[in-house]
């Protein structure tokens, strides 16, 4: 795994998304988030994967999978 720079610019941080579906592409598991952002929602196969920030203060910031919602048709 590549080493991440936790501070990008303009208050944006690199974060790693952990858990969720096994078929979620690796490139989606690294995201830019705003400083203090508690939740991340990623569109994936007709739904959204939800991740919440862990209690860690370490770098990189880790968001854990909390569930999935389907897109209403």
N, C-alpha and C positions, 0 to 999 in steps of 0.2 A: 504494500500500500504506500502511495506517495505521501510525503510529509506535507501537511497543510499549514499555510500561513493563516492564523486565526483572524488577523485584522487586515481587511482588504482596503476599503476606503469608504468615506461617507457613512460611517457607522455600520457598514456591512461586515459580516463575519462568515467564515466557512464553517459548515456544520456537516456532520455525518448522520445519516438516517439508519437506524438499526432495527431489524425485525421486519415484519410484514411478509408479503408474498415472495416466494423464492424466485418467481419469474420477473420480478421488478428489475429493470436494467441497472447494472452497476453504475452507469453514468448518472442516474437519477439519485443515487445515494449520497452524493456530495452536492450541497445546495448553498447558495448565498442567502443569509437571513439578516434581518435587521437586529441590531443590538437590543437585547431585552425581549425579542420575539419569543413567545411561549409555545406556539403551535405552528406546524407546517402541514399543508394539505397538498398532495401530489395527485394529479389526474392519472389514472391507470386502468385500462381495459373497462371502460364504461362506468367507472366509479372513482372514488377518491380514497387514497390511503392517508390516514391521519397519524401524525407523530407529535409527541409533546416533549419538551425539553426536560432532560434529566436533572438530577440534583448536583451534578458534577460542576466544578469550577475549572476543570482542566481544559486544555487545548488538545484537540479540537472539541468544539461543543458537540454533544451527542443528544440526538432526539430519538426517543424510543417509540415504536409503533404502538398505537392504542386502539386501532380499529379501522373499519372500512365502511363507507357509505356508497350506495348506488346512485347514479344520476337518474333523476325522475324523467320519464318520457312523456 
